[in-house]
Amino acid sequence: MTTMAVKTARTRGPEAGSTRGTEAGTVRGPETDTVRGPEDGTRTDVRRHELAAFLRSRRERITPEQVGLPRGRRRRTPGLRREEVAHLSAVGVTWYTWLEQARDIHVSPQVLDALARALQLDATERTHLFALGGEADPHPESPCPTVTPALRAMLDQLEPLPACIQNSRYDILAYNRTYGRLLCDLDELPREDRNCIWLAFTHEEWRAAVAELPDVTRAMAGKFRASMAEHLAEPAWKALLHRLETASPEFREIWARHEVVAQGGRTKIIRNAHVGTLHLEHTNVWLGPTSGPRLVTYVPVDQESRAGLDRLLALAVQEAPVVAPAGA
């Protein structure tokens, strides 16, 4: 980082500790001092404002109940208060406030990690946070905080019913063994491809398993458009939209209709390659605000479908990789 001799100003740091004169454009943060040169200029300013807006939007979507805090009687703020995020992240309230005000302060990877956990960011959002912060993620494979150990246990307990956790962007955040074999083998896919709308328009095995495919893809595109209205400026949403438009002429044609569809369940017919046709009732159970993550379950509507799910789970268990015992 280039250091310039500029006019001296006095700045009081937001954290406990000594206060001293610093060079203009330098802010004493909890981790380090940073001096901004003019060559950082516009690019740094844009990124700071993007980071501020992103943090604010993530804070406002998390309810106090989701992080174990009482709601209280006089809460006017949507989502969490700034001081609550600061407490959950173990950073100073003033310093976090400065972050949301796009002040020129440096954020360490450790603080970004704490913020990602406190705000329950999924993998894509976490990557975006570190990109805006200009730091490398020290834990790129960290589990998604949205999917708690209790939710993972619930997914397992629901077997043989197929079940998964999705966000409003159709990313599959976690799934049980039956869901992992319902439409294709999800374990064989890279994490960035585990997205229902991407698979519905681009993955041949997934598409072959869906009866009434034109109706399903049209409805998914409409739901995606409705959900995206709250995320128009977010890079993860824009990147997925660009990827779909580039890869699928069918998606481009449907997207151009500007249709909007509300979220809801319905009976689905799945032609599973291993156990045959399944008739399943699709249900969403929201884990927070309706723009956030949800539990998706598939309940059989007849005995034949229930027996098919039993066989599908048995197949998944049989083909699961054998884990060597510790010390072997």
N, C-alpha and C positions, 0 to 999 in steps of 0.2 A: 504494500500500500504506500503511495507517495505521500510524503509529509511536506506541507508548505508552511512557510512563515507568513502568518497573517495577523491581523489586529487581535490583541488579547481581549477576552471577555471573561466574566466570572459566571460559572454555571454551577448550580447546586445539584448534586446527584440525587436520584430518586431513592437510593438505598441507604441503609444505615452505614456510617463510615465517614471518613474525612471529606471535607468540601474544600476545593482548591480552585485557583484560577486555571482555566484551560484555554486552549486555542479555540477560536471561533469555529463552529462546525463540529466540535468534539463534545461528546456527552459521556459522563462517567456512568457506566452501567454496572450491573452486578458481576459481570464476568471480566470485562476488559475495557480499555479506552480505545476508541477508534477515531482517527482523523480522516475526514472526507476531503479529497482533493477535487478540483473542478472537473477532472476527467471522469469522475464517477457520476456527476451531474444528473442528467435527465433519467438515465437508466435506473440509477439507485432510487431516485424519487418515485418513479413509477412502481418499482418493486415494493417499496415501503408502503405506498398507498394500497397496492393490491394485497399485501400482507395484512394491513389494518382492516380492510374490508372483509377479507376471508376470515380472520379471527372473530370479527363481530358477527358475521353471519353464522359461524359454527356455534358461537356462544348462545345466540338467540334461539337456536333450534333444540338445545338440551334443556330438559325440565329438571328442577331440583330433585324430584323423586328418582330420576335416572342415575343420579350420583350420590344418593343417600342423604340428601339435605331436606329439611322441612320447608314446605312452601311458604308458610306464614300467612297472615291475614291481609297484609297491605303490600302485595307484590304487583307493581305496575309494569316492571320490566319483562318483556318476552324472554323466556329462557332463563339463563343464569345471569346474576349480577357480575360486574367486573371483579369485585372483591371476592366473590365466590370462586371464580376461575383462578385468581391469584392464590387463594388459600389452597385449592386443590393442586396447583402446580408448584407450590412452595416458592413463589416469587413475591416481590413487593407489590402492593396495590398500585402505588404511584407509577412504578416502572411498567406494570402491565397496562395501565391506562395510557401511558406514553406510547406503547406499542400500537394500541388501537387508534391513537391520534397521529400515527405515521411520523412520530419524532425520529430524529436521526440517532438511533441507538443500535448497538450491536447485540445480536442474540446468539448465544452459544448453542452448539448441538444438544447439550444436556437440557437446556431450557426448552428448546423446540420439542425434544422428546417428552418432557413433562407436560407441555401444552397439548401435544398430540394425544397423550393418554387422558388428560383431564377432559378434553373436548370429545373424546371417544371417536377419533378419526379412523376411517377405514384405510386400507392400504393405499388406495389412490389418493385420498385426501392427505394422508401423511406425506407421501412423496411430493405432492404439490406444496405443502407447508415448508418442507426443507428446501425446495427449489426457490420459493419466495424469500426464505431466510438466507439464501446463499451459502448453505452449509451442507456437507455430506451427512447422510443419515447413518448414525453409528449402529443402528439396529434395523436394517432394511427388511428383515423377515419377521419383525415383531408381530405377534398375533393381534388381530383387530380387537380393540377394547370393547366394541359393540357386542362382540360375541363372548360373553362371560363364561367361566367354567360351568355355571348353573345352566346356561342355555345350551352349551355343548352336551351336558348330561341329559338335558331334556330331549335333544335331538336323538340321542342314543336310545332313550327310553321309549320314544315313539315308534321305533322299529317293531314290525316290518313296514309301518306306514312311511312312505317317502316324505321327507321334510328337509327344509333348508332355511337359512337366514339370508334374505336379500335386502339391498337398499333400494331406494327409489330409482336408481340408475340401472337396475337389473343386475348389478354385480352379485355373484353368489359368494357370500362371505364365509359360510360354513354349511355342511350338509352331512346327513347320515349315510350309511352304506347303501340303503335301498335307493335313495334319491341319486346317489352316485352312479347307479346303473340303470336308472329309469329311462332316460332318453339317449344317453351315450355314456361312455366311460369317462367321467369327469376327472378321475385321477390321472389320466393320460394327457390331459390338457395343461398347457402353461397357465399360470394364475391369471394373466391378463386376458385370456380367452374364456374364462369362466364367467360369462355374462349371458343371460338368457336371450336378450334381444339380438346380440351378436350371433349366437348359435342358431337362433331361429331363422336368420337370414343367410347364414354362410356355411353351416355345418351339415353335410349331407345326411349323416346318420341321425342327427337330432331332427332334421326336417322330415326324414322318412318315418320317424316314430310318431309324428303329430298328425292325427286325423283332422280333416277340415283345416288344412294348413293355411289357405288364403284368408279365412276368417280370423284365425289365430294371429297371423302376422299383422294383419290390418289393425286388430284390436291392440296388439302390443305397441305398434307405432303410435297409435292415438294416445295410449297411456303414457308413453315416453314423452310425447309432446306436452301433455298436460303437466307432467312432473317437471319438465325442463323449464317451464315458465318461471319457476322460482330460482333457477340456476343458470340463467342465460349467459352470464359473464364468466362462469367458472370454466377453467381450462379443461378439467376432466370431462365435463359434459360436452364441450365443444370438440374435444379430441375424439370422443366416442361417436358423435354425430358425423364428423368428417370421415372417420374410419368406415362407418356404415355406408355413407353415400359413395365412397370410393369403391367399396368392395361389392355392393349389391345394387344392380339396376332396379330390382324389385322394390327395395327400400326407397330408392330415389323417387320412383313413381308414386308410391304410397305417401311419402313425406310431402310431396308437392300438393297433395289434396288438403293439407292443413286440418285434418280431422283430429278431434279431441275426444278421448274416451275416459270415463271415470274408472277408478280401481274397483274391482269386485270379483267375486268368485263365480265359478260355473262348473258344470260337469264336463270333464275332458275324456276323450278316447285316446289312449296311448297304445300304439302298436309296438310293443317291446320285442326286440329281436330274439330274446332268450325265452320268454314265457308266454308270448302271444298278446292278444288284445286285452287291455285293462280299461275298465270304466271307473273313473275316479272323480270325486268331488274336490275341486280346488278351493282352498280357503286361505285368506290372509288374516293373520292376527298381528295387529300393529304393536310394536314394542315401545313406541313413543309417539311423537306427532306424526300425522299421516304422511308427511314428506320424508320421514326417516325410515329406519330399518323395520322389517316385518318378518314374522315367522310364516312360512308357506308350507301348508300340509296338503296331502292327497289322501283322501279317505275312500276306500272301496265302496261302491254302491251295491255290490252283489257278492255272493259267496265265491263265484268263479274268480272275480278280481282279487278277493282276499286271498284265495289259494295261490293265485299268481304272484302276489307280493311275497307270500311265504317262500315260494320257490326262488324268487329273485334275491331275497335276503340270504337264503341258503347258498346260492351261487356266489354272492359277494363274499360271504364268509369263507367258502371253499377256496376261492381264488385270491384271497388276501395274502400278501407276502408274509412269510414266516420271519418273526423277529427273533434274532439270536439272544439267548439269555445273557445277562450282564456278566462280564468276565470270561465269556466263552472265547 
